[in-house]
Amino acid sequence: MTKKKTNNLRKRDISKLISFKLGFSNTYIAEVINDLITVIQHQTKINGLNIKNFATFNIINKNHRIGRNPKNKKVYNIAARKSLSFVVSKKLNNKIKNI
């Protein structure tokens, strides 16, 4: 069984690509990306965020539940927590499928 190699992007990689394409400095683009992520985090915490033709971010409250370790069958309590929901827009999803 072979592992599928993933191509993960880091913020640093994204800022290099954008700075090369637009001609701005790498540090300036890195600040813009950090500011964008901060706005997304803040807006999502308030009441969710819908970016038209891109995606929707929402916070989901998950209840306390019981889980099991499949190897040794031990029962564990999984605490209540918040989780982030990310739903891609239909338009972006269709563009990705047609690549």
C-alpha positions in Angstrom: 0.0 0.0 0.0 1.6 3.3 -1.1 0.8 6.6 0.5 -0.6 9.3 -1.7 1.7 12.4 -1.6 -0.2 15.5 -0.8 0.7 18.9 -2.2 0.2 21.2 0.8 0.5 25.0 0.5 1.8 27.1 3.4 1.1 30.8 3.8 4.7 31.4 2.8 4.2 29.6 -0.5 1.0 31.5 -1.2 2.6 34.8 -0.5 5.6 34.0 -2.8 3.2 33.0 -5.6 1.1 36.2 -5.3 4.1 38.5 -4.9 5.7 37.0 -8.0 2.5 37.4 -10.0 1.6 41.0 -8.8 5.1 42.4 -8.2 4.6 43.4 -4.6 7.1 42.6 -1.9 6.8 39.2 -0.2 6.5 40.7 3.3 3.7 43.0 2.2 1.7 40.1 0.7 2.4 38.0 3.8 0.8 40.8 5.9 -2.2 41.0 3.6 -2.7 37.2 3.9 -2.4 37.4 7.7 -4.9 40.2 7.8 -7.3 38.3 5.5 -7.1 35.2 7.8 -7.7 37.4 10.8 -10.8 38.9 9.2 -12.1 35.5 8.3 -11.6 34.2 11.8 -13.3 37.2 13.5 -16.2 37.3 11.1 -16.8 33.5 11.4 -16.9 33.8 15.2 -19.5 36.5 15.1 -22.1 35.0 12.8 -20.5 32.9 10.1 -19.1 34.1 6.8 -20.3 33.7 3.3 -17.8 34.7 0.5 -19.8 34.8 -2.7 -18.6 32.3 -5.4 -16.0 30.9 -2.9 -17.2 29.3 0.3 -19.2 29.5 3.5 -17.7 29.2 6.9 -19.8 28.4 10.0 -19.1 27.3 13.6 -20.8 24.1 14.6 -21.3 23.2 18.3 -20.7 19.5 18.8 -22.2 17.7 21.8 -20.5 15.5 24.3 -20.4 11.9 23.1 -18.9 8.5 23.8 -16.2 7.1 21.5 -14.3 3.9 21.3 -10.7 3.0 20.4 -11.1 0.5 17.6 -7.8 -1.3 18.5 -8.4 -2.1 22.1 -12.2 -1.3 22.4 -11.7 1.1 25.3 -14.5 3.6 25.8 -13.6 7.3 26.0 -15.6 10.4 26.7 -15.3 13.0 24.0 -15.9 16.5 25.3 -18.3 19.0 23.8 -16.4 21.3 21.4 -16.7 23.8 18.5 -15.8 22.8 15.0 -15.5 24.8 11.8 -17.7 24.0 8.8 -16.3 24.9 5.3 -18.7 24.4 2.4 -17.4 25.2 -1.1 -19.7 27.2 -3.4 -21.2 25.4 -6.4 -19.6 27.7 -8.8 -16.1 27.1 -7.5 -16.8 23.4 -7.2 -17.8 23.2 -10.9 -14.6 25.1 -11.9 -12.5 22.7 -9.9 -14.2 19.7 -11.5 -13.7 21.1 -15.0 -9.9 21.5 -14.7 
